[in-house]
Amino acid sequence: MTKDRIRLIAVAACFLGLALLAAFPALAAEEAHGTEQPGIIELNKTLIIQVVNFIILIVVLSKFLFKPLTQFLATRADGIRRSLEEAKTAREAAAQTQKEYEAQILATRREAAAMRESAIREVEEERQRLLKVSREEAARLVTEAKAQIEQEVKKAKAELREEVVGLSLGVAERLIARSLTTDDHRRLAEQVAAEIGGGR
């Protein structure tokens, strides 16, 4: 019960007591005449004692029951209010924590994606670098091989010329030794020399 309700009951009891006290002189006068008239409410000493007892009961209940009960209910309501506020605060904190975790997860995913892209880019750059080095090495090897082949060809041509000259001289010597005259020898040597000079 609230304090206003208790006060209302106490005021009603006081008015009822005052009304009975106001009616008490009339009751005393009737008793003096010795006649009682029946009615809905009979005003006599018992009713007055009951009203006084009721007022005392209201005062005692108000002091020892209603006040502690009101204080208990108020304390309980404050506790419930505090619990609700704490629950609301905890819910808001949990929502904030969840948002922070979601933001961290999103940041981690972005960082992982950036790292993956960076790794892919580095791998591609390394592949291009190795490919360039391989091409340069292949071109160098081809150039060296061509130079070596040209040297071998020149060397082989020189050796072949020397052999041809040697063979030609051998053949010429044999032919000359057999039947050639000095004029023939000279003409033949000039011809071989001209052929060898044209081959160079």
C-alpha positions, 0 to 999 in steps of 0.5 A, a space after each residue: 500500500 502506498 502512503 497516500 492510501 494509508 493516510 486516506 484510511 486514517 483520515 476516514 477513521 478519524 472522521 468516523 470517530 468524530 461523527 461517533 463522538 458528535 453522536 455520543 451526546 445524543 446517545 447519552 440523552 436517549 439512554 437517559 430517557 430509557 428508550 431505544 429506537 431500532 435503526 440500521 446502525 445502532 449507536 451504543 457503547 459497543 460500536 464506539 469501542 469497536 470504532 476506537 479499536 479500529 482506529 487504534 488498529 489502523 494506527 498500529 498497522 500503519 506504524 508497524 506493518 504498512 511503513 515497513 511493508 512500503 519501505 520493503 516494496 520501495 527497496 524492492 522496486 529500487 532493486 528491480 530498477 537497478 537490475 533492469 538498468 544494469 541489464 540494459 547497460 550490460 546489453 549495450 556493452 555486449 552490443 558494443 563489444 560485438 560491434 568491436 569484434 565485427 570491426 576487428 574481424 572485418 579489419 583482419 579479413 581486409 588485412 589478409 586480403 591485402 597480404 594475399 594480393 601482395 604475395 600474389 604480386 610479389 610472386 608475379 614480379 619474381 616470375 617475371 624477373 626469373 623469366 627475364 633472367 632466363 631469356 637474357 641467359 638464353 640470349 647470351 648462350 645463343 650469342 656465345 654459341 654463334 660466336 663459337 660456331 663462327 670460330 669453328 667454321 673459320 677454323 675448319 675453312 682454314 684447315 680445309 684450305 690448307 689441306 686443299 693447297 697441300 693436296 693441290 701441290 701434291 697433285 701438281 708435283 706428281 703431274 709435273 714430275 711426270 710430263 710437264 715442262 717448265 712453262 707448264 709448271 709455271 702456268 699450272 702454279 699460277 692457275 692453282 694460286 689464282 684458284 686458291 686466291 679466289 677461294 679466299 
